[in-house]
């Protein structure tokens, strides 16, 4: 996936014209809204839990070095090994080294956004190791050679007929006339294909929702059980995690888990919540012989103490994108990198640079729905405003925008001229739009009228109407 500033507008235009994508978004998004609302209503202490979760994350970030060191010490005490990686290159090389030392030819993978950020699959393939995605959504995307479009529902952009077409094209050894019209039939076929892969894998790679400092445990949540098979069947388990996933105690992790699934999918808890601590012990029936945690900074430590530190509270529930009207219209691929929606509009410029992702903080209506549903109360609109300010300060905004803002600022500093100019503009628009109701094209306003109508002003300016009402009191 490319991270280029101008790409968002082109991607969004294509997405709006994609009938299949619009069907998928129109079907799934309302369901997400309803499920979260029901889960929230069923838990009286939900809002109080949001405050507690925010405070847990804030405390952890304020003492992140201590909790990471405590986590690493407890991992090693349980027989595991921690690999500290400052950059994506270091993390990729750490994973490759582990796989080579294990003699791995096949690697199974659970769903992991940090592995997408690192490009782990491509890196392993270039070195002769075959990664196999085992999450159902990620599996279909691997068949289609597509990136995820959502952080919890990677195939959010696909419809059932897309799955059927891909299975028939890829699984050519199966009868061409086999029934695939039901979701269950698709799942059964994927499970059959993946079973041998689970058994043959030399290394299993998962992400981690939380890193528990107190116990040295990693936590993953899934609804399919593939994560458990990925980390218990192979001889070697590798957990990839960015540094902000740390939490102090088991109790803290459980508090956050009460919010995670409710915010993400509307479930009380995910079907599988798995805690992994170290290597297989004597008497254990399963588990890895080697346990590695690859900790990735990737620019996150630069956010500590900055105006963007609040973004590190994110627990990857996707509630913000599920409720974002922009994401709901254009989907995740339009954002051009790993993290879409409001959280991506803040995180992506932080990790790759506002010069490459400056359009993303501008891809927002600032309606505030993302902040209102965030389980850890991240002020996403405010953080996007910070990026807009940075973009403007560095002269990264288009010259036409800067000139327009400069002209507006000149008038705004002169109230009498501002009121006169707005009266003139409103009157002119009323005259030009008489009998039309709305403008479908207007000089200097093509960016607006290209995608929507511009209503003809019906009355005076805001200030004129305000003064009129004040006099009428």
N, C-alpha and C positions, 0 to 999 in steps of 0.2 A: 504494500500500500504506500502511495506517495504522500509526502507531507509537503504540499506546496500551497502557498497562500491563495493564489487565484482559483485553485481547483474547486473549492466548495461551491461557488456559484454555478460552475458547469455541471458538477455532480448533482446539485439540487435541481437544476433544470431537467436533467435526464430522469431523475427520480420522480419528479412530478408527472412526467409523461409516461412512466412505466406502469401499465395497467396491472400487471401481476403484483408489483410491489405495493401499489395503492390498495389492492385487494387484501394483501397480507396485513398491512398496517391497520386498515379499517376493521379487520376482524379481531386482531389480537389486542390492540391498544385499549378499547373499551373494557375488555375482559380484565386486563390488568388493573384498571381503575376500580372496577367493582370489587375485585378480590381484596385489594389492599384496604378499601373503605370498610368492607365487612370485617376483616381481621382487626383493624383498628377499633371498630365499634365494639368488638367482642372482648377487648382487653381494657378495662377501665383505667389502668395505670399507664397506658401507652405513652401519653404526653410526659408523664413524670419519668418514664424510662428513657425517653429521648434526652432529657436533661442529664440523667445519670450517665448515659452513654457518652454524651458530649464531654462531661467532666472526666470520665475514665480516659478518653482519648487525649484530652488536653494534658492531663497529668502525665500520661505515658510519653507524649511528645516532649514535655518539659524535662523529662528524665530519660530520654531515649537511649543514651549511651549506657546508662546503668542497666536498664532492662534488657538491652541486646546482649550485653556481656553476661548477665545472669542467665539468659536463655541459652547462650552458647555453652556456658559452663555446665548447665544441666543436660544439654544434648550430649556432650562428651561424657558426662557421668553415666549416661544411659547407653554408652557404647557407640554413639554416633559421631559424626564429624561435621563441623561448620566451615564453609568456604566463604570468606569475606570478599566481595567483589564491588569495586568502585564503579566500574563501567560495564556496559553491555558486552564488550569484547571479552573482558575478564570472565564474565558469567558464562558466555558461550564456551570459552576454552575450558572452564572448570567442568562443565557438563560433558564436553567431548572427552576430556581426560578420564573422568569417572567411567564413561561408557567404554573407552578403549581398555582401561585396566580390567574391566569386567569381561572383556572379549565380546562385547555386545554386537550383534548383527541386527537385532530387532528391538525396538523400544516401544512400549505402550505408554500412552499419555492420557491423563485426565485433563479436563478443561482447565485452562490456566491462561489468564490474560497476560501475566508477566512473561509467559513463554512466547506469546504473540509479540509482545514488546521487544523481546530479545531476538526473535526470528530463529528460535531453536530448531524447528523442523527443517528449515532450509540449510542451516549450518550442519546438522547431522547428515542430511542427504548428500551434501557436498563431500562428506568424508566417508561415504559408503555405509552409513547406518540408516536403517529404515524406521522412521517414526510412524506409529499407528495411533490415530485419534480414536478414543474409545467412548467418549461422550457422543450420544446419538446425533445431536446437532453438529458437533465438530466432525463426526464421521462423514456425514453427507457433504459438508463443506470441503473436506479433503478429497472426496470423489469428484467434486465440481471444481476443485482448485480455486476456491473463493475464501476470502478472509471472513471472520465473524462480523456480524452487523450489530451485535448487542452483547453486553458483558455477561448476562445470565442465560439468554436465549440466543445462542450464536446464529441459528438459522431463522431468526425472527422474520426475515425478509422473504421467506419461501412459503409456497402453498403446497398442499398435499400432492397435487399433480406434478410439481417440480421434483419432489422426492421420488415419485413413481418413475418418472422419465429417467432420472439419474440412476436409480437401481437397475432398471432394465438395460441401460447403456453400459453400466459397469459390471454387473453380475451376469455376464453372457453365458456362463456355464449352467445356469438354471433355465428351466423351461420358459420359453418366451410368452406362453399363454397363462402363466401362473397368476392367480388373483392378487392384486396389490391395491385394491380400492379402499381398504380400511387401514386405519393407523396401526392396529394390532398386527396386521400382516407385514407392514413395513418394519415394525419393531422386531418381530420374530425373525425376519430375514437378516436384519442387521446383527441381532444377537448370535445367530448361527454362524455368520461370517466372522464375527469377532472372537468367538469362543477359542478357536485354534490359536488366534493371535495372543490372547491372554496367556495361554499355556506355553507358547514358544518364546515369549519375551524374556530377554536377559536382564533388562533394566526397566523399571517403571518410574515415570516422571509425573508428579502431581504439582499443583500449586498449593497454596495455604491461605485459608481465610483469616486465621489467627495464629500467632506464635506465642505460646504461654511461657512467660519467663520463669514462673514458679516451678514448673515441671519439665521444661524443655520439650514440650509437646507441640506438634503442629496439628491444626484442625482443618478439615475440609467438609463441605456440605454438598451433597448431591441428591438427586432424585432417582438415580438409575442404578447405583451400586457399582458402577464401573470404576469409581475412585478406589473402592476397597480392593477390587480385583487387581487394579494397577499397582497398588502399593503393598499387597501381601503375597501375590503369586511369584513375581520375579525375585531373584536372589538379591538384587540391589534396588533400593528405593531412594530416589532423589526428589526432594521437596524444594521447589523454587519459591522464593518469597521476597518481596521488597521490604525494606527495613521498617516501614511504618505499620506493618501488620502485627507488631509486638503488642501484647497486653500484659499487665502485671501478674494476674492470678487466674486460676481456674474459675473462680466466681465471676470475675470481670468478663471472661470469655462467655460464660453462660448468660450474663446480662445482655451482652451484645447479640448473642444468638437468638434471644427472645424477640429482638427487633429485626434481625436480618431477613428471615424467611417471610415474616409478615409484611415487610416493606417490599420484598422482591416479588414474591409469587402469591401472597395472601395466605400462605400456610402458617399454622402455628409453629411448626418446625419442618425442616426439610426431611425427606424420607430417610436419608442416611446422614448422620452427623458423626464423623469419625475422628477420634483422637489417636495420634501416633506418637509413641514415645520410644525412641531408640530401636535397637536391633532385637531380633527374636531371642527370647530368654529360654533357659532350660525349662522344658515342660510346655512351652507354647506350641500350639498345633500348627500355626502358620506365622508368617511375618518374614521380613528380609534379614539376610545375614549381614548386609551393609546398609547403613542409613546415613544419608548425606543431606544437609540443608545448605542450599546455595542462597546466600543473602545478598541482595542487590541494592545498591544505592541508586545509581543511574541518575544522579542529579537531585535526589530528594533531600539530601542533607542541606543543600543550598536553600531549601524552602523553610528550614527551621529558623525562626526568628524574623522571617519576612512577613509581608502582608498576605502571603499565600500559604502560610503554615496551616490554616484551618482546612485546606484541601486534603492534608494528610490524615484527617479524621475519617475519610471515606472508607466505608466497609464494603463497597462494590455490590450494593443491592440493586442498583439500576432504577430505583424509584424516580429519580430526577428525569431520566430519559423516558420512562414510561408515561410521565405526566407532561412532558414538554411538547407544546404544539408544533415546534419546529421539527423536532425528531419525528413526531407523529406524522408529519407531512412528507419528509424526505428520507427517513430511515438512517441507518448507521453508516453505510458506506459513503454517504455524501461527506462525512467529516474527514475522510482522507487518511485516517490512521487508526490506531488500536482502540482508542477510547472515544466513543461518540457522545452526543447529547451534552447537557450542561456540564457534567463533571469533566468530560473530555475537552470542552471549550475552555476550562480553566487549567486542567492538568497538561494537555498537549503543548500549549505554548511554554509551559514551565519546563517540560522535559526536552523539547526539540527547538525551542526558540520562537518568539513572537514574530520574527521575520519570516519564518516558514509556516506559521499557523495563525497569522493575525486575523484571518477572516472568521475564525471560530468564535472568539468572544463577541463578534458582531452578529453572529447567527442566533440572535435571541430576541424575543419580544419583550423581555424583562417583566413578564407577567408575575413572576415570583412563585409560580407553582412548584418549581424545583426545590426552593428553600422550604416551602411549606410542608413538603412530604419527606424531606431528608431526615433519616432516623437519628443522625448525629448533628443536626442543625447547622450544616455548613452554609454560610451566607453566599451562595453561588452567584446571584446577580451582582452583589458587591464586588466579588473577586473578578468577575468579568469586566466590571467597570474599571478596576485597577489595570487590567490588561489593555483596555481601550486607551486609558491615559498613557500607559507606557508606549503604546503604538503611536499615539499622536506626538508624544515627546520626541520619539526617534524619527519622526517624519516618514513613517511607514504607511500612513493613510494616503489614499490617492490625492493628487494635487487639487482636483476639483472639489473634493470633500473639504480639504483644508481651506481653500479659498471661500467656499460657501460658509464654513463656520466662522472664518475671519470676518466676512461681510455681516453675518448675523451678530457677531460680538460687537462690531462697530456700532450698529444700530442699537443693540441692547444697552450699551453704555450711554445712550442718549435717548431717554424715555420719550420725550416729546416727538422726536423724529421717528422713533420706533412705532409709536401709536399712529402717527400720520401715514407711515409706510404700510402698516397692516390694514388701515382703513382703505387706502388706495388699492392694495392688492385684493382685499375681499370684495370691494365694489367692482373692480375690473373682472374678477372671476364670475361674479353674479351676472354681469352684463354679457360676458362671452358664453356663459352656460345657460342663458335664459331658455326655458323650455326643454332642456336636455336632461336635467336631473343629475348627470354625472359626466365627467370627462373620461373618455377612453384613450385619449392621447393629448398631450400638452407639452409645449416646449419647456425644456429644462426640468421636466418631471417624468422623463421616460422610465427611470428606475422604478417609479411607483406605478405608473399607468401600464407598464409592460406586463404586470401581473395582477392588477386589480383596478377597479374604477376609483376615480377621485370625485367624491360628491361635490356638487356645486354648493357654495356657502348659502345658507338660507337667511341669515340675519347679519348683524354687525359683528365686530370683533369681540373677543372675550371681555376686554376692558370696558368697551362701550356698553355691553350688556350688563356687566357688573355695576357700573355707575348708574345705569338706568334703574336697576333693581334697588340699589342703595337709596336713590332718591324717592322711590315708590314706597319706602317703608313708613 
